[in-house]
Amino acid sequence: MNLQEHAAWNEEMARRHDPDAFITKSGFFIRRIEAMRLEAARRALEVRPSDDVLDVGCGSGNLLAALSGNRVVGLDLCDTLLDKAKERAAGLIHIQIIKGGAEFLPFPDRSFDRIVCSEVLEHVLDPRAVLDEIYRVARPGARVVITIPNEKLINRTKRVILALGLKKFIAGRYAMSDNMLEDWHRNEISTNRLIESCQGRFQPLGVHGVPLNACAYHWIAAFKVH
Protein backbone atom coordinates (compact mmCIF):
# COMPACT_ATOMS: atom_id res chain seq x y z
CA MET A 1 0.00 0.00 0.00
CA ASN A 2 1.42 3.39 -1.02
CA LEU A 3 0.72 6.69 0.73
CA GLN A 4 -2.13 7.64 -1.59
CA GLU A 5 -3.82 4.28 -1.09
CA HIS A 6 -3.25 4.56 2.65
CA ALA A 7 -4.91 7.99 2.73
CA ALA A 8 -8.01 6.63 0.97
CA TRP A 9 -8.10 3.59 3.26
CA ASN A 10 -7.69 5.78 6.33
CA GLU A 11 -10.59 7.98 5.21
CA GLU A 12 -12.80 4.91 4.87
CA MET A 13 -11.77 3.63 8.31
CA ALA A 14 -12.43 7.01 9.93
CA ARG A 15 -15.97 7.00 8.57
CA ARG A 16 -16.54 3.40 9.60
CA HIS A 17 -15.09 3.62 13.12
CA ASP A 18 -15.54 7.37 13.88
CA PRO A 19 -13.09 8.06 16.72
CA ASP A 20 -15.09 11.11 17.81
CA ALA A 21 -18.14 8.91 18.44
CA PHE A 22 -15.91 6.45 20.31
CA ILE A 23 -14.78 9.22 22.66
CA THR A 24 -18.13 10.94 23.10
CA LYS A 25 -20.87 8.31 22.54
CA SER A 26 -19.52 5.08 24.02
CA GLY A 27 -20.70 3.75 27.36
CA PHE A 28 -19.58 5.42 30.58
CA PHE A 29 -16.51 3.20 31.14
CA ILE A 30 -14.99 3.93 27.71
CA ARG A 31 -15.86 7.62 27.84
CA ARG A 32 -14.22 7.90 31.24
CA ILE A 33 -11.02 6.16 30.10
CA GLU A 34 -10.81 8.34 27.00
CA ALA A 35 -11.33 11.52 29.02
CA MET A 36 -8.51 10.42 31.32
CA ARG A 37 -6.24 9.73 28.32
CA LEU A 38 -6.85 13.16 26.83
CA GLU A 39 -6.29 14.92 30.13
CA ALA A 40 -3.15 12.88 30.87
CA ALA A 41 -1.69 13.76 27.47
CA ARG A 42 -2.53 17.45 27.93
CA ARG A 43 -0.93 17.57 31.36
CA ALA A 44 2.15 15.66 30.23
CA LEU A 45 2.83 18.27 27.54
CA GLU A 46 3.34 20.99 30.17
CA VAL A 47 2.58 23.72 27.65
CA ARG A 48 3.85 27.22 28.44
CA PRO A 49 2.17 30.39 27.10
CA SER A 50 5.07 31.06 24.71
CA ASP A 51 5.14 27.54 23.23
CA ASP A 52 4.36 26.59 19.64
CA VAL A 53 2.43 23.31 19.83
CA LEU A 54 1.78 20.58 17.24
CA ASP A 55 -0.87 17.87 17.50
CA VAL A 56 0.17 15.16 15.01
CA GLY A 57 -2.89 13.21 13.94
CA CYS A 58 -5.32 15.52 15.71
CA GLY A 59 -8.35 13.56 14.48
CA SER A 60 -11.61 15.22 15.50
CA GLY A 61 -9.79 17.75 17.69
CA ASN A 62 -10.81 16.25 21.05
CA LEU A 63 -7.36 16.98 22.50
CA LEU A 64 -6.50 19.85 20.16
CA ALA A 65 -9.32 22.07 21.41
CA ALA A 66 -8.01 21.74 24.98
CA LEU A 67 -4.45 22.84 24.13
CA SER A 68 -3.14 26.30 24.88
CA GLY A 69 0.08 28.04 23.89
CA ASN A 70 1.29 30.78 21.59
CA ARG A 71 0.32 28.84 18.48
CA VAL A 72 -1.37 25.43 18.28
CA VAL A 73 -1.42 23.47 15.03
CA GLY A 74 -3.51 20.37 14.43
CA LEU A 75 -2.65 18.10 11.52
CA ASP A 76 -4.50 15.09 10.16
CA LEU A 77 -4.76 13.12 6.93
CA CYS A 78 -8.52 12.59 7.03
CA ASP A 79 -10.99 15.17 5.70
CA THR A 80 -13.86 13.62 7.65
CA LEU A 81 -12.03 14.10 10.95
CA LEU A 82 -10.62 17.51 10.02
CA ASP A 83 -14.13 18.84 9.43
CA LYS A 84 -15.05 17.78 12.97
CA ALA A 85 -11.84 19.29 14.37
CA LYS A 86 -12.56 22.62 12.67
CA GLU A 87 -16.05 22.64 14.12
CA ARG A 88 -14.76 21.78 17.61
CA ALA A 89 -12.05 24.47 17.50
CA ALA A 90 -14.25 27.18 15.98
CA GLY A 91 -13.60 30.50 17.68
CA LEU A 92 -10.24 29.44 19.13
CA ILE A 93 -8.04 31.89 17.24
CA HIS A 94 -4.75 30.41 18.47
CA ILE A 95 -5.53 27.07 16.75
CA GLN A 96 -4.69 26.32 13.12
CA ILE A 97 -5.88 23.10 11.46
CA ILE A 98 -4.26 21.74 8.30
CA LYS A 99 -4.33 18.57 6.24
CA GLY A 100 -1.18 16.46 6.05
CA GLY A 101 0.38 13.08 6.69
CA ALA A 102 2.39 12.25 9.79
CA GLU A 103 5.19 10.67 7.75
CA PHE A 104 5.87 13.95 5.89
CA LEU A 105 5.10 16.86 8.19
CA PRO A 106 4.70 20.11 6.18
CA PHE A 107 6.78 22.25 8.53
CA PRO A 108 10.36 23.56 8.58
CA ASP A 109 12.95 22.00 10.87
CA ARG A 110 12.79 23.03 14.54
CA SER A 111 9.32 24.58 14.42
CA PHE A 112 7.70 23.43 17.67
CA ASP A 113 8.33 23.47 21.43
CA ARG A 114 5.66 20.90 22.29
CA ILE A 115 4.45 17.98 20.14
CA VAL A 116 1.77 15.43 20.94
CA CYS A 117 1.02 12.30 18.92
CA SER A 118 -1.91 10.53 20.57
CA GLU A 119 -3.21 7.14 19.35
CA VAL A 120 -1.66 7.63 15.90
CA LEU A 121 1.35 5.32 15.50
CA GLU A 122 -0.85 2.21 15.37
CA HIS A 123 -2.61 3.58 12.24
CA VAL A 124 0.31 4.70 10.06
CA LEU A 125 2.33 2.87 7.41
CA ASP A 126 5.71 3.60 9.01
CA PRO A 127 5.79 4.52 12.72
CA ARG A 128 9.55 5.14 12.63
CA ALA A 129 9.14 7.67 9.82
CA VAL A 130 6.61 9.52 11.97
CA LEU A 131 9.07 9.63 14.87
CA ASP A 132 11.78 10.87 12.49
CA GLU A 133 9.52 13.70 11.37
CA ILE A 134 8.54 14.62 14.92
CA TYR A 135 12.23 14.82 15.80
CA ARG A 136 12.92 16.97 12.73
CA VAL A 137 10.29 19.60 13.51
CA ALA A 138 10.99 19.67 17.27
CA ARG A 139 13.18 22.40 18.69
CA PRO A 140 16.12 21.43 20.91
CA GLY A 141 14.77 20.75 24.40
CA ALA A 142 11.22 20.32 23.09
CA ARG A 143 8.82 18.09 24.99
CA VAL A 144 7.13 15.28 23.06
CA VAL A 145 4.19 13.23 24.33
CA ILE A 146 3.15 10.02 22.61
CA THR A 147 0.22 7.87 23.64
CA ILE A 148 -0.43 4.31 22.47
CA PRO A 149 -3.19 1.79 23.17
CA ASN A 150 -2.43 -1.34 25.16
CA GLU A 151 -3.78 -3.70 22.49
CA LYS A 152 -3.33 -6.89 24.51
CA LEU A 153 -5.40 -5.68 27.47
CA ILE A 154 -7.99 -4.00 25.24
CA ASN A 155 -8.60 -7.12 23.17
CA ARG A 156 -8.55 -9.37 26.25
CA THR A 157 -11.23 -7.15 27.79
CA LYS A 158 -13.25 -7.22 24.58
CA ARG A 159 -13.22 -11.01 24.55
CA VAL A 160 -14.62 -11.07 28.09
CA ILE A 161 -17.26 -8.46 27.20
CA LEU A 162 -18.35 -10.44 24.14
CA ALA A 163 -18.45 -13.71 26.07
CA LEU A 164 -20.67 -12.12 28.74
CA GLY A 165 -22.93 -10.47 26.20
CA LEU A 166 -22.14 -6.98 27.51
CA LYS A 167 -21.01 -5.34 24.27
CA LYS A 168 -24.06 -3.07 23.93
CA PHE A 169 -23.77 -1.96 27.56
CA ILE A 170 -20.06 -1.11 27.26
CA ALA A 171 -20.18 0.31 23.73
CA GLY A 172 -23.21 2.52 24.34
CA ARG A 173 -24.21 4.31 21.14
CA TYR A 174 -20.89 3.46 19.45
CA ALA A 175 -20.56 0.60 16.93
CA MET A 176 -17.48 -0.93 18.56
CA SER A 177 -15.14 -3.20 16.59
CA ASP A 178 -14.57 -6.63 18.08
CA ASN A 179 -10.83 -6.47 17.28
CA MET A 180 -9.31 -3.20 16.11
CA LEU A 181 -6.02 -4.92 15.24
CA GLU A 182 -7.92 -6.65 12.45
CA ASP A 183 -9.62 -3.43 11.34
CA TRP A 184 -8.08 0.05 11.57
CA HIS A 185 -4.84 -0.63 13.46
CA ARG A 186 -1.87 -1.52 11.26
CA ASN A 187 0.74 -1.80 14.04
CA GLU A 188 0.89 -3.01 17.61
CA ILE A 189 3.20 -0.62 19.45
CA SER A 190 4.45 -1.70 22.87
CA THR A 191 6.12 0.68 25.31
CA ASN A 192 9.42 -1.16 24.82
CA ARG A 193 9.19 -0.82 21.05
CA LEU A 194 8.33 2.86 21.37
CA ILE A 195 11.25 3.65 23.67
CA GLU A 196 13.66 1.65 21.51
CA SER A 197 12.49 3.54 18.41
CA CYS A 198 13.12 6.86 20.18
CA GLN A 199 16.66 6.08 21.33
CA GLY A 200 19.26 8.58 20.21
CA ARG A 201 16.69 11.29 19.55
CA PHE A 202 14.40 11.51 22.55
CA GLN A 203 15.26 11.28 26.24
CA PRO A 204 12.52 9.34 28.08
CA LEU A 205 10.99 11.36 30.91
CA GLY A 206 8.43 8.83 32.06
CA VAL A 207 5.70 6.41 31.04
CA HIS A 208 2.47 5.87 32.91
CA GLY A 209 -0.74 3.99 32.30
CA VAL A 210 -4.35 5.14 32.06
CA PRO A 211 -6.23 4.61 34.25
CA LEU A 212 -3.46 2.87 36.26
CA ASN A 213 -0.10 1.29 35.53
CA ALA A 214 -1.48 -2.03 36.78
CA CYS A 215 -4.49 -1.75 34.47
CA ALA A 216 -3.35 0.38 31.54
CA TYR A 217 -5.62 0.65 28.53
CA HIS A 218 -3.37 3.44 27.23
CA TRP A 219 0.26 4.34 27.83
CA ILE A 220 1.30 7.99 28.06
CA ALA A 221 5.00 8.49 27.29
CA ALA A 222 6.82 11.82 27.67
CA PHE A 223 10.19 12.60 26.07
CA LYS A 224 12.64 15.46 25.80
CA VAL A 225 14.39 16.15 22.50
CA HIS A 226 18.18 15.95 22.69
RAPECOR-V417088 format. One record per residue. N is the residue number from 1. RES is the residue in three letters. PSI is psi in whole degrees, 0 to 359 (none if undefined). Layout:
# RAPECOR-V417088
n={N,N}
res={RES,RES}
psi={PSI,PSI}
This chain:
# RAPECOR-V417088
n={1,2,3,4,5,6,7,8,9,10,11,12,13,14,15,16,17,18,19,20,21,22,23,24,25,26,27,28,29,30,31,32,33,34,35,36,37,38,39,40,41,42,43,44,45,46,47,48,49,50,51,52,53,54,55,56,57,58,59,60,61,62,63,64,65,66,67,68,69,70,71,72,73,74,75,76,77,78,79,80,81,82,83,84,85,86,87,88,89,90,91,92,93,94,95,96,97,98,99,100,101,102,103,104,105,106,107,108,109,110,111,112,113,114,115,116,117,118,119,120,121,122,123,124,125,126,127,128,129,130,131,132,133,134,135,136,137,138,139,140,141,142,143,144,145,146,147,148,149,150,151,152,153,154,155,156,157,158,159,160,161,162,163,164,165,166,167,168,169,170,171,172,173,174,175,176,177,178,179,180,181,182,183,184,185,186,187,188,189,190,191,192,193,194,195,196,197,198,199,200,201,202,203,204,205,206,207,208,209,210,211,212,213,214,215,216,217,218,219,220,221,222,223,224,225,226}
res={MET,ASN,LEU,GLN,GLU,HIS,ALA,ALA,TRP,ASN,GLU,GLU,MET,ALA,ARG,ARG,HIS,ASP,PRO,ASP,ALA,PHE,ILE,THR,LYS,SER,GLY,PHE,PHE,ILE,ARG,ARG,ILE,GLU,ALA,MET,ARG,LEU,GLU,ALA,ALA,ARG,ARG,ALA,LEU,GLU,VAL,ARG,PRO,SER,ASP,ASP,VAL,LEU,ASP,VAL,GLY,CYS,GLY,SER,GLY,ASN,LEU,LEU,ALA,ALA,LEU,SER,GLY,ASN,ARG,VAL,VAL,GLY,LEU,ASP,LEU,CYS,ASP,THR,LEU,LEU,ASP,LYS,ALA,LYS,GLU,ARG,ALA,ALA,GLY,LEU,ILE,HIS,ILE,GLN,ILE,ILE,LYS,GLY,GLY,ALA,GLU,PHE,LEU,PRO,PHE,PRO,ASP,ARG,SER,PHE,ASP,ARG,ILE,VAL,CYS,SER,GLU,VAL,LEU,GLU,HIS,VAL,LEU,ASP,PRO,ARG,ALA,VAL,LEU,ASP,GLU,ILE,TYR,ARG,VAL,ALA,ARG,PRO,GLY,ALA,ARG,VAL,VAL,ILE,THR,ILE,PRO,ASN,GLU,LYS,LEU,ILE,ASN,ARG,THR,LYS,ARG,VAL,ILE,LEU,ALA,LEU,GLY,LEU,LYS,LYS,PHE,ILE,ALA,GLY,ARG,TYR,ALA,MET,SER,ASP,ASN,MET,LEU,GLU,ASP,TRP,HIS,ARG,ASN,GLU,ILE,SER,THR,ASN,ARG,LEU,ILE,GLU,SER,CYS,GLN,GLY,ARG,PHE,GLN,PRO,LEU,GLY,VAL,HIS,GLY,VAL,PRO,LEU,ASN,ALA,CYS,ALA,TYR,HIS,TRP,ILE,ALA,ALA,PHE,LYS,VAL,HIS}
psi={125,179,323,317,321,321,317,318,318,322,316,318,322,322,322,319,346,85,334,318,324,318,325,343,358,175,170,317,311,315,323,316,316,321,321,320,312,317,321,319,317,313,321,334,328,54,135,157,331,357,142,127,138,130,103,118,55,347,229,6,18,320,319,314,344,358,140,189,179,314,132,125,129,133,136,159,343,119,320,315,324,322,319,323,319,321,319,326,8,132,349,94,344,356,130,136,126,159,136,161,148,336,343,80,129,54,151,163,147,55,340,146,334,132,132,141,93,117,48,317,331,346,343,165,320,92,323,324,323,316,323,316,320,317,319,318,357,140,155,132,1,155,131,131,127,131,143,149,147,87,319,312,320,312,329,319,318,320,320,316,315,318,327,357,30,12,313,323,315,319,336,230,9,136,84,135,145,333,99,335,335,357,266,337,126,338,147,112,113,166,322,316,319,311,320,319,337,352,138,345,319,136,119,134,341,151,132,157,153,124,336,156,324,346,70,114,340,148,133,114,129,141,158,136,131,none}
